[in-house]
Amino acid sequence: MDMRKEFLIPFVGLKLGKHHFDFQINNSFFEIFDYNEFQDSDIKVNVVLEKKSNMLELFFKHEGTVNVPCDLTAEDFNLPVKGEMKLIVRFGDEYNDENEELLILPFGEFEVDFTQYIFEAIVLSIPLRRVHPGIEDGTLKTEALTKLKELVLEEQQEHEEEHKKENTEEENIDPRWDKLKKLLTDK
């Protein structure tokens, strides 16, 4: 079964005005695009199609979760995603989807495929850096985090030791230099 058929909206038989469509997205949707970044996904997509006499306006809104690995610990977690997008569909001599907010369909078309637009809206709503919420609130306990904390503590201790060493070197300066420095500032 072609998953894309589910996301084809035949607009020819629709009356002028707003029409609502709801879709449930899971990993089989992303397989259409050979996109396997998510272990699991559960996203609800709401599409409002407003049919006007010479154009269509589509409003996409999605909200749900995708299961992804944390960038710091590689622990899987459910990342909440949500977003909105607007698309205007006009009619012209030939198909043109170069503009991300405007789709031109040839005269005589009777349906619109918005699979690509839903895919892009969802993927672009995923943050570049995925951090498990348990890291931020301190509730996640993993071996990787324990090792990371140890390394951070070691680095802080090394930094403090270097700082102490610099301070003691400044204190051991020959007092005769202070007299010379005073000559420079007395001008």
N, C-alpha and C positions, 0 to 999 in steps of 0.2 A: 504494500500500500504506500502510495506517495504521500508523505507528510505535508508536502506543500499544498495539496488540494484543500486541506483543512483551513489554510490561511488565504484562500482565494475568496474575495467578496464580489459576487455578481451585483453590480450597482444599477444595471439597466432596469430591473423590475422594482427598484425601490422608489418610494414616493419622495418628494422634496421634504427636507427636514432632517432631524437627527435620528440615527439608528445606532443601537448599542450591540457590541459583540464582546463576549468574554471567552478567554482561552486559558487553559492550564498548560504550562510549559514544564517539561521534565527533560532528562538527558537525551531522550530519543529525538527531541527537536534539534539539539546541538549536533547530533550525528549527521544531520543533513549537510552541515558545513565542515565535517571532519574536525570538530572542535571538541577536544577532550580535556579541558582544563578543570572541569568540575567532577568530583566524585559522585555528586548527586545534586539535583536541583528541583526546586518546587516554587514556581513563580506564577502568579496570576497576572494575566494581561487583560486590560480593559481597553477596547477600541471604540471610540465614538466617531461615526462617519456622518458628517453633515453634508447632505446632497443639496447642491444649489443648481440653478438652471444651466450655468456654464462651467462649473467646477465642483470638485469635492474637497472637503477639508477633513483630514483624519487627525484625531488626537489619541495618542498612545499613552497609556499609564501602566506601569508594571510595579509589582511589589512582591517580595518573597525572600527565599534564602537559596544560597548555593553553598555546597559543601566543598571547601578548599583547604589545602594545607597552609599552615602558618609559615610565613617567610623566615621567622626566627627559630622556631622549634620543630617545624615539619609536622606538627600535630594537626589533624583534621578538625575543622570546626565549621559550624553553620554561620556564614556571613550574610547579614541582611542586605538586600539590594532593593533599591526603588528608583524610579525616574519617570520622566515625562518627555514626550516628543510631539511635535506638530509637523504634519506633512500636507502640502497643498498639491492636489492633482488637477492639472489642466489638460486640455486636449489640443493637439497640434498635428502637423503633417507626419512626424516620425517620433519614435520612442526616444526619450532623453531622461536619464537619471543622474546627470553630472552634478546637479545642485542637490545638496543633502536635504533641503527643505522644500524642494519643488520637483515633482515628477510629471513629465509630459507623456501622455498616452496618445497613440494615433487615433484619429477619428474612427469610429466603428468598434472600438474596444468595448467590451461589456462587463469585464471584471478586472479587479486590481489584486495583485499579489504583493503582500506586504511582509512576507517572511523575512527578507533581508533587513528591513527596517526594524522589526522586532529584535532580531539577532543583534544588530548593531547597538540598539538602545540598551539592551541588557548588558552586553559585553563592555560598553563604555561606562556603565554605571558601577563597575567593579573597581575599587581603588587599586592603584599601582602597588601599594604596600599593604599586604594582608597580615594583620597582627591579631592573634588570638585574644579575645577579651579577657581571658584569665591572666594574661601577662600584665595588662594595664592595672587590674585591680588586685593582683598578687595572689589569686586563688589557684593558678595553674602550677602544678608541681611536676616537673619533668627532669630527666637526667641532663638534657641539653641546657635547660635554664640554670640548673645547679652549677654546671661547669662554667657557664657564661658569667654567673655572679662571682665565682671564684676568680676568674680571669680579670674581671673589673676591679675586684678588691686588691689583687696583686698589683695591677697597674696603678691604682691610687696610692698604695703603699710606696711603690718605687718613686712616684712623683713627689710624695711628701719627703722621702729621704733625700732626693736631689735638692729640694727646696731648703731643707735644713743644712745641707752641705754648703750651699751657696751663702746662706746667712752666716755660718761660722767663718767662712773665708773672708767675708766683709768685715767681721769683727776683729780678725787677726791682722789688719792692715797696720803698718808702721805709723805711729802717731806723728812722725815728722812730715808725712804727706799732708796731714790736716793743716799744718802751718802754711804749706805752699798753696793749698786750695783756698785758704783764707786770703792770701795775697791777690789771687785772681778775682775774688768777689768784692774786695775792698775798693776797687777802682772807682 
